[in-house]
């Protein structure tokens, strides 16, 4: 499976059923090469003109099932950064 394949699947929180978005990037351990986490970029508001939600980091171990259409995760995503104001 490639990063492109992963990025085409919705990431769903098992506990709440919430759609967290799609994987935009992955983080590797620079020494071992092991996958550490996946990164979901924050969603844009008003076409990004009014800012974005926080980016989310989900530990690789939290990915419980990678299916044909979705990826099920069982962890609270960690916010990485806020890129701007949210449209009210």
C-alpha positions in Angstrom: 0.0 0.0 0.0 1.3 3.5 -0.9 0.9 6.9 0.8 -1.4 7.8 -2.2 -3.6 4.7 -1.4 -3.8 5.8 2.3 -4.6 9.4 1.4 -7.7 8.3 -0.5 -9.4 6.8 2.6 -11.4 8.7 5.3 -10.0 8.4 8.8 -12.8 7.5 11.2 -12.6 7.7 15.1 -14.0 4.3 16.4 -15.3 5.7 19.6 -17.4 8.6 18.1 -17.8 7.7 14.5 -16.4 11.1 13.6 -14.7 11.5 10.2 -11.4 13.1 11.1 -10.3 13.7 7.4 -7.8 12.1 5.2 -4.1 11.3 5.7 -1.9 14.0 4.2 1.5 12.9 5.4 3.4 10.3 7.6 6.2 10.7 10.1 9.1 8.2 10.3 11.7 7.5 12.9 14.9 8.8 11.3 17.0 6.0 12.8 14.9 2.9 12.4 12.7 3.9 9.5 9.6 2.8 11.4 6.3 4.6 10.9 5.6 6.8 13.9 2.4 8.6 13.0 0.1 9.9 10.3 -0.7 13.6 9.9 -4.1 15.0 8.8 -4.0 18.6 7.7 -6.7 20.9 9.2 -9.8 21.6 7.1 -10.0 25.0 5.5 -12.9 27.4 6.2 -14.3 29.6 3.5 -11.9 28.1 1.0 -9.0 28.7 3.4 -9.5 32.4 3.4 -10.8 32.4 7.0 -8.2 29.9 8.3 -7.9 26.2 9.0 -8.7 23.8 11.8 -5.7 22.4 13.7 -3.5 19.8 12.0 -3.9 16.4 13.7 -1.2 13.8 14.5 -2.4 10.2 15.1 0.1 7.6 16.4 0.6 4.7 13.9 -0.3 2.2 16.7 -3.8 3.8 16.9 -4.6 2.7 13.4 -6.7 -0.4 14.1 -8.1 -1.3 10.7 -7.3 -0.2 7.2 -10.2 -1.2 5.0 -11.2 -0.7 1.4 -12.7 2.8 2.0 -11.8 3.9 5.5 -9.2 3.7 8.2 -10.4 3.1 11.7 -8.5 4.7 14.6 -8.8 4.3 18.3 -7.0 7.3 19.8 -7.6 11.0 20.5 -5.7 12.8 17.8 -3.1 15.3 19.0 -3.3 18.8 17.6 -0.1 20.0 16.0 -0.6 23.6 15.2 -3.3 26.2 14.4 -2.8 27.7 10.9 -5.3 30.5 11.2 -8.7 31.7 12.4 -11.9 29.8 11.9 -14.8 31.3 10.0 -17.7 31.9 12.4 
